[in-house]
Amino acid sequence: MRAESVAPCRCAVTERADLRLGRWQDVLSDVECDTLIVDAPYSERTHGAYREMESVGRNAISYGCWDSADVDLFVAAWAERTRGWFVSLTDHALARAWETAMLGAGRYVFSPIACMEPGSRVRLSGDGPSQWSVWAVVSRPKTRAAQAWGALPGGYVVQASEGWRGAKSAGGRSGVMGGKPLGLMRALVRDYSRPGDLVCDPCVGGGTTLLAALTEGRRAVGAEMDPAHYECARKRLAKGYTPPLFADSSAAQQEQIEMPGMAHRGRDGDE
């Protein structure tokens, strides 16, 4: 990280994790990272669809959508400060915007990678195919070191027991609308970073990416602007998480492990 002075922020800190409350533009201005993994807001098409489904009891997404201008701003801010891989989870409508922004930043961009949970969603109108996937748009620097990283998976299939539905009951979901399964985020962390690397998530939500980074032996830093979501993430990181040995067993229980030193700090730095 750069040794620049920044405005005091409310944060929770351990030896390996640094979670900050506020807009990433304000509270992460001093951060450089090895890998950036983000599940930022999706397009109006996705957010609008969730609003329409409120009539049948589906929860709406409580935060605003992004458009190409938001993506451009984000990539411009982080491209120079991300030494390695840049991974963005998004919907199909914004995937091209992420690709265009990363290309404009001089990075090598790969075609979107499907992250799929078979059977996870049903198109209630019954007029066509359901969508079981989100898309990971990934890019790397155009350096010899990055070129020698090694082959990586062309997609991720999340099993029902550890996916968007099963992981919630097993403890692997954050409880924040739009949050991703811990197993998926651990796989992305393993593939796109090395042990000891600093993984950054500027849109923390319920903290799943940071928790995945810690579980996989990385360091983690991130920001969340919603106080309720920040508190959810802070509590999760303080507890820690180990997935059950027998994910398909009805008796499977989550194992909580303490992340030592996860202290809550106020604006003046006091616990």
Secondary structure as UniProt FT lines:
FT   STRAND          10..13
FT   STRAND          17..21
FT   HELIX           24..27
FT   TURN            29..30
FT   STRAND          35..38
FT   HELIX           44..52
FT   HELIX           53..56
FT   HELIX           68..78
FT   TURN            79..81
FT   STRAND          86..90
FT   HELIX           92..104
FT   TURN            105..106
FT   STRAND          108..109
FT   STRAND          113..116
FT   TURN            118..119
FT   TURN            124..125
FT   STRAND          133..140
FT   HELIX           144..147
FT   STRAND          155..157
FT   HELIX           160..162
FT   TURN            164..165
FT   HELIX           166..170
FT   TURN            177..178
FT   HELIX           182..192
FT   TURN            195..196
FT   STRAND          198..201
FT   TURN            205..206
FT   HELIX           208..215
FT   TURN            216..217
FT   STRAND          219..224
FT   HELIX           227..239
FT   TURN            247..248
FT   TURN            250..251
FT   TURN            260..261
FT   STRAND          263..265
FT   TURN            267..268
//
